[in-house]
Amino acid sequence: MRVLLPLILLSTTAPAPAQTATATTQAALARIARLNPRVGAVLAVDPTALAQARALDRQRRTRGPLFGMPILLKDNIEAKGPLPTTAGSLALIDNVTGRDAPVTASLRAAGAVILGKTNLSEWANIRSGHSISGWSAVGGQTRNPHALDRNPCGSSSGSAAAVAAGMVDAAIGTETDGSITCPAALNGIVGLKPTVGLVSRTHIVPISHSQDTAGPMTKDVRTAARILTAIAGSDPADPATAAADAHRTDYLAALDPAALKGVRIGVLRFATGWSAPVDALFDQALAVLMAQGATLVDIRDLKGRDAIGPAENTVLMTELKADLDAYLATTPAAVRTRTLADVIAFNTAHAAQELALFGQETFLEAQQTRGLTDPAYIAARALSVRLAGRDGIDALLAANRVSALVAPTMPPAWMIDSVNGDQISGGGAGGLAAVAGYPHLTVPMGAVRGLPVGLSFIGPAWSEARLLGLGFAYEQASHRAIPPSFRPSVETSPGVAPLLLPAKDVH
């Protein structure tokens, strides 16, 4: 069953001048009304959006750096108002908390209009290893605006697709491992996963306090820098952010078209080889980096990286149970699912809506974990962060005397497959940054048969300004972003469809 939340409220009054927050918000609402039926990116528009915009227009003296910018939130991020925060699950359909997550409050303080909520892979894609990215019981299936039968990746599927489709210039996503950078790359936009601890996670439905973070998903690097400047900072309720105020900066000031000149960059060759067309685009991107003055250093291997995945899984399963139980305990009394065990039972009781396409075996695995004091969990966390961080990214940077690492982000979008679930044919080095808690920026790198792919910039902790500067210089020199076509399928494209027709003469 698909639950239809309130989608659109359009003013019947005459449009305001173009520079007003009201006019900007009205235009965004009109784009959502026109485009969202094809893409399914937006779960609900906040019915207070126009009131927010009009209030901003009345502020004549103090207008923030994001004045009037309509921004969508992934629906695991809380916002004051009548909309629930569902994480895509029917179990949280009554989760109207009446509170802003600090990231939401920071956006409002900077003058943004919180336009509404975007669809996501249900429970941020942690319920099952056989899931369909971009699907939730609340929102149905989000589609890739470059080919509507292709997957948008997840779990920040709706945030990416809404920006790519042109509904808004910016949305907020969240990532534990790939959930900002993968959908950003597959939808042809910019995505930044910040250092864990730069942006508050309070009042965001959690998976893992070791790896979770919110971050900007935007039409370009400049907009990402604007958003990050607004949302970065310490939050007393989130201990991981204790050092954020000491590290935050004006990220716009780091954007320099000449930022690549004289910079040594490590090329992660061990994160390539899974797609010849993507490798060809990667080689073109490397040529752009060199033309802009960068020195490239090939890096062929990283010892011990095969051990990261199993250790990360132990960490995620253990923290999922502990962190989700803690979050659910803070939800309103109307929410009957107060623990992960309750959610599992809810899904079983509502299997026709929740479990018809794929199961909840990852939830069941997490439910069996033994808590944050379990020695196996403690050892796994120490091992994973060491292999990905100190012995991983940090060691690669130091040994090769490079300032950042680059790799392809992900393969082109795969088909939406309700039989087999996600069928992913490869991936870059984003998992290293996710496990280490380090920043990862993806910028459009081109397209394979019209399906976008991204170029990843990865650096040490707190290096967002450097990565944004490098990504901006590449973006300005390459111009590889492509507009969405909303075509039904790659296979219906003029250059492909005739080649797929059956032979006329069979002997």
Long-range contacts (C-beta under 8 A, 24 or more apart in sequence): 1-90, 1-137, 1-352, 1-353, 2-137, 2-138, 2-139, 2-140, 3-90, 3-93, 3-137, 3-138, 5-43, 5-44, 5-83, 5-84, 5-117, 5-138, 6-44, 6-45, 6-47, 6-82, 6-83, 7-32, 7-33, 7-36, 7-42, 7-44, 7-45, 8-32, 8-33, 8-45, 9-45, 9-47, 9-49, 9-50, 11-50, 16-57, 20-53, 20-57, 20-68, 21-52, 21-53, 21-54, 21-56, 21-57, 21-67, 21-68, 21-111, 21-113, 22-50, 22-53, 22-54, 22-57, 24-53, 24-68, 24-69, 24-70, 24-113, 25-49, 25-50, 25-52, 25-53, 25-68, 25-70, 25-113, 25-115, 26-50, 26-53, 28-70, 28-115, 28-167, 28-168, 29-115, 31-166, 31-167, 31-168, 32-115, 32-116, 32-162, 32-167, 35-145, 35-165, 35-166, 35-167, 36-162, 36-165, 36-167, 38-143, 38-145, 38-148, 38-165, 38-486, 39-142, 39-143, 39-145, 39-148, 39-161, 39-162, 39-165, 39-486, 40-119, 40-139, 40-140, 40-141, 40-142, 40-143, 40-158, 40-161, 41-118, 41-119, 41-142, 41-152, 41-157, 41-158, 41-159, 41-160, 41-161, 41-162, 41-165, 41-167, 42-72, 42-116, 42-117, 42-118, 42-119, 42-158, 42-162, 42-167, 43-75, 43-86, 43-116, 43-117, 43-118, 43-119, 43-138, 43-139, 43-158, 44-75, 44-83, 44-116, 44-117, 45-115, 45-116, 46-79, 46-81, 46-82, 46-83, 46-114, 46-115, 46-116, 46-117, 47-81, 47-82, 48-81, 48-82, 49-113, 49-114, 49-115, 49-116, 52-108, 52-113, 52-114, 53-113, 56-111, 56-113, 63-111, 64-109, 64-110, 64-111, 64-112, 64-230, 65-110, 65-111, 65-226, 65-229, 65-230, 66-107, 66-110, 66-111, 66-112, 66-226, 66-227, 66-230, 67-110, 67-111, 68-111, 68-112, 68-113, 69-111, 69-112, 69-113, 69-169, 69-170, 70-112, 70-113, 70-115, 70-168, 70-169, 71-107, 71-112, 71-113, 71-114, 71-115, 71-168, 71-170, 71-171, 71-172, 71-227, 72-115, 72-116, 72-117, 72-118, 72-158, 72-159, 72-162, 72-167, 72-168, 72-170, 72-171, 72-172, 73-104, 73-114, 73-116, 73-117, 73-118, 73-159, 73-171, 73-172, 74-117, 74-118, 74-120, 74-155, 74-156, 74-158, 74-159, 74-171, 74-172, 74-173, 74-174, 74-214, 75-117, 75-118, 75-119, 75-120, 75-138, 75-139, 75-158, 76-120, 76-124, 76-174, 76-204, 76-205, 77-101, 77-103, 77-104, 77-172, 77-174, 77-203, 77-204, 77-205, 77-214, 78-104, 78-203, 78-204, 79-104, 79-114, 79-117, 80-104, 81-114, 83-116, 83-117, 85-117, 85-205, 86-117, 86-136, 86-138, 87-120, 87-122, 87-123, 87-124, 87-136, 87-205, 88-119, 88-120, 88-121, 88-122, 88-123, 88-136, 88-137, 88-138, 88-139, 89-122, 89-123, 89-136, 89-137, 89-138, 89-343, 89-354, 90-137, 90-138, 90-346, 90-350, 90-353, 90-354, 91-335, 91-336, 91-337, 91-342, 91-343, 91-346, 91-347, 92-205, 92-331, 92-335, 92-337, 93-138, 94-332, 94-334, 94-335, 95-331, 95-332, 95-334, 95-335, 96-332, 96-334, 97-203, 97-330, 97-331, 97-332, 98-332, 99-203, 100-203, 101-200, 101-202, 101-203, 101-204, 102-200, 102-202, 102-203, 102-235, 102-237, 102-238, 103-172, 103-199, 103-200, 103-204, 103-214, 103-231, 104-203, 106-230, 106-231, 106-233, 107-172, 107-227, 107-230, 107-231, 109-230, 110-230, 112-230, 115-168, 118-156, 118-157, 118-158, 118-159, 118-161, 118-162, 118-171, 119-157, 119-158, 120-154, 120-155, 120-156, 120-157, 120-158, 120-159, 121-154, 121-155, 121-157, 121-179, 123-205, 123-207, 123-363, 124-154, 124-155, 124-174, 124-176, 124-179, 124-205, 124-207, 125-154, 125-155, 125-179, 126-176, 126-207, 126-316, 126-320, 126-362, 126-363, 126-366, 127-347, 127-358, 127-359, 127-360, 127-362, 127-363, 128-358, 128-359, 128-360, 128-361, 128-362, 128-363, 128-421, 129-361, 129-362, 130-358, 130-359, 130-361, 130-420, 130-421, 130-422, 131-358, 131-421, 131-422, 132-357, 132-358, 132-416, 132-417, 132-418, 132-421, 132-422, 133-157, 133-183, 133-422, 134-158, 134-161, 134-183, 134-416, 135-357, 137-353, 137-354, 141-416, 143-416, 144-186, 144-187, 144-413, 144-451, 145-187, 145-484, 145-485, 145-486, 146-187, 146-188, 146-413, 146-447, 146-450, 146-451, 146-452, 146-482, 146-484, 146-485, 146-486, 146-487, 147-413, 147-450, 147-451, 147-485, 147-487, 147-488, 147-489, 147-490, 148-486, 148-487, 148-488, 148-489, 149-415, 149-416, 149-488, 149-489, 150-186, 150-413, 150-414, 150-415, 150-416, 150-451, 150-489, 150-490, 151-186, 151-413, 151-414, 151-415, 151-416, 151-417, 151-422, 152-183, 152-186, 152-187, 152-413, 153-178, 153-182, 153-183, 153-185, 153-186, 153-187, 153-410, 153-413, 154-179, 154-182, 154-183, 155-179, 155-183, 156-180, 156-183, 156-184, 156-191, 156-217, 157-183, 159-183, 159-217, 160-184, 160-186, 160-187, 160-189, 160-191, 160-217, 161-187, 163-187, 163-189, 163-217, 163-218, 163-219, 164-188, 164-189, 164-452, 164-484, 165-484, 165-486, 166-483, 166-484, 169-218, 169-219, 169-223, 170-216, 170-217, 170-218, 170-219, 170-223, 170-224, 170-226, 170-227, 171-216, 171-217, 171-218, 172-214, 172-215, 172-216, 172-217, 172-227, 172-231, 173-214, 173-215, 173-216, 173-217, 174-204, 174-212, 174-213, 174-214, 174-215, 175-211, 175-212, 175-213, 175-215, 175-434, 176-207, 176-208, 176-211, 176-212, 176-316, 176-434, 177-211, 177-312, 177-316, 177-430, 177-431, 177-434, 177-435, 178-410, 178-427, 178-430, 178-431, 178-434, 180-215, 180-217, 181-409, 181-410, 181-430, 181-440, 181-442, 181-454, 181-456, 182-409, 182-410, 182-427, 182-430, 183-217, 184-217, 184-409, 184-442, 184-454, 185-409, 185-410, 185-442, 185-444, 185-445, 185-452, 185-453, 185-454, 185-456, 186-410, 186-412, 186-413, 186-451, 186-452, 186-453, 186-454, 187-452, 188-444, 188-447, 188-452, 188-454, 188-481, 188-482, 188-484, 189-217, 189-218, 189-219, 189-444, 189-481, 190-216, 190-217, 190-218, 190-219, 190-220, 190-221, 190-223, 190-224, 190-441, 190-442, 190-443, 190-444, 190-471, 190-475, 191-215, 191-216, 191-217, 191-218, 191-224, 191-441, 191-442, 191-454, 192-216, 192-217, 192-224, 192-228, 192-439, 192-440, 192-441, 192-442, 192-464, 192-467, 192-468, 193-430, 193-433, 193-434, 193-439, 193-440, 193-441, 194-228, 194-232, 194-439, 194-464, 195-247, 195-437, 195-438, 195-439, 195-461, 195-462, 195-463, 195-464, 196-240, 196-437, 197-238, 197-240, 197-241, 197-242, 197-243, 197-244, 197-437, 198-228, 198-232, 198-241, 198-244, 198-247, 198-248, 198-439, 198-462, 198-464, 199-228, 199-231, 199-232, 199-233, 199-241, 199-244, 200-231, 200-233, 200-234, 200-235, 200-237, 200-238, 200-241, 201-238, 201-240, 202-235, 202-237, 202-238, 205-324, 205-327, 206-319, 206-320, 206-323, 206-324, 206-326, 206-327, 207-316, 207-319, 207-320, 207-323, 207-324, 208-315, 208-316, 208-319, 208-320, 208-323, 209-240, 209-319, 209-323, 210-315, 210-319, 210-381, 210-385, 210-437, 211-312, 211-315, 211-316, 211-434, 211-435, 211-437, 213-437, 219-481, 220-475, 220-481, 221-255, 221-441, 221-443, 221-468, 221-471, 221-472, 221-475, 222-252, 222-255, 222-472, 224-251, 224-441, 224-468, 225-251, 225-252, 225-254, 225-255, 225-468, 225-472, 226-251, 226-252, 228-464, 228-468, 232-464, 243-462, 247-462, 249-465, 251-464, 251-465, 251-468, 253-465, 254-465, 254-466, 254-468, 254-469, 254-472, 255-468, 255-469, 255-472, 256-469, 256-472, 256-473, 257-472, 257-473, 257-476, 257-477, 258-292, 258-293, 258-473, 259-469, 259-470, 259-472, 259-473, 260-289, 260-292, 260-293, 260-294, 260-470, 260-473, 260-474, 260-477, 261-292, 261-293, 261-294, 262-293, 262-294, 262-295, 263-293, 263-294, 263-295, 263-403, 263-404, 263-470, 264-294, 264-295, 264-296, 264-297, 264-400, 264-401, 264-402, 264-403, 265-289, 265-294, 265-295, 265-296, 265-297, 265-402, 265-403, 265-404, 265-405, 265-406, 265-470, 266-296, 266-297, 266-299, 266-396, 266-397, 266-400, 266-402, 266-404, 266-405, 266-406, 267-296, 267-297, 267-298, 267-299, 267-405, 267-406, 267-407, 268-299, 268-396, 268-405, 268-406, 268-407, 268-428, 268-429, 269-298, 269-299, 269-300, 270-299, 270-300, 270-301, 270-302, 270-305, 270-429, 271-407, 271-408, 271-427, 271-428, 271-429, 272-407, 272-408, 272-428, 274-411, 274-425, 274-426, 274-427, 275-408, 275-411, 275-412, 275-425, 275-426, 275-448, 277-412, 277-448, 278-408, 278-411, 278-412, 278-426, 278-448, 278-453, 279-408, 281-408, 281-445, 281-446, 281-447, 281-448, 281-453, 282-407, 282-408, 282-445, 282-455, 284-445, 284-446, 285-406, 285-445, 285-446, 285-455, 285-474, 285-478, 285-480, 286-406, 288-474, 288-477, 288-478, 289-406, 289-474, 291-477, 292-473, 292-474, 292-477, 297-400, 297-401, 297-402, 299-396, 299-400, 299-405, 302-392, 302-396, 302-432, 304-387, 304-391, 304-392, 305-387, 305-388, 305-392, 305-432, 307-383, 307-387, 308-384, 308-387, 308-388, 308-392, 308-431, 308-432, 308-435, 309-431, 310-380, 311-380, 311-381, 311-383, 311-384, 311-387, 312-380, 312-384, 312-431, 312-435, 314-376, 314-377, 314-380, 314-381, 315-377, 315-380, 315-381, 315-384, 316-366, 317-362, 317-365, 317-366, 317-369, 318-366, 318-369, 318-370, 318-371, 318-372, 318-374, 318-377, 318-380, 319-372, 320-363, 320-366, 320-369, 321-366, 321-367, 321-369, 321-371, 322-371, 322-372, 340-366, 340-367, 341-367, 357-418, 358-421, 384-435, 385-435, 385-436, 385-437, 387-435, 388-431, 388-432, 388-433, 388-434, 388-435, 388-436, 389-435, 389-436, 389-437, 389-438, 389-461, 392-432, 392-436, 393-432, 393-433, 393-436, 393-438, 393-458, 393-459, 393-460, 394-460, 397-459, 397-460, 403-459, 403-466, 403-470, 404-457, 404-458, 404-459, 404-463, 404-466, 404-467, 404-470, 405-429, 405-456, 405-457, 405-458, 405-459, 406-455, 406-456, 406-457, 406-458, 407-455, 407-456, 407-458, 408-445, 408-453, 408-454, 408-455, 408-456, 409-442, 409-445, 409-453, 409-454, 409-455, 409-456, 410-453, 410-454, 411-453, 412-447, 412-448, 412-449, 412-451, 412-452, 412-453, 413-451, 413-452, 428-456, 429-456, 429-458, 430-456, 430-458, 432-458, 433-458, 436-461, 437-461, 438-463, 439-463, 439-464, 439-467, 440-467, 441-467, 441-468, 441-470, 441-471, 443-471, 443-474, 443-475, 443-480, 444-475, 444-480, 444-481, 444-482, 445-478, 445-480, 446-480, 446-482, 447-480, 447-482, 449-490, 449-493, 449-495, 449-496, 450-482, 450-485, 450-487, 450-490, 450-493, 451-490, 452-481, 452-482
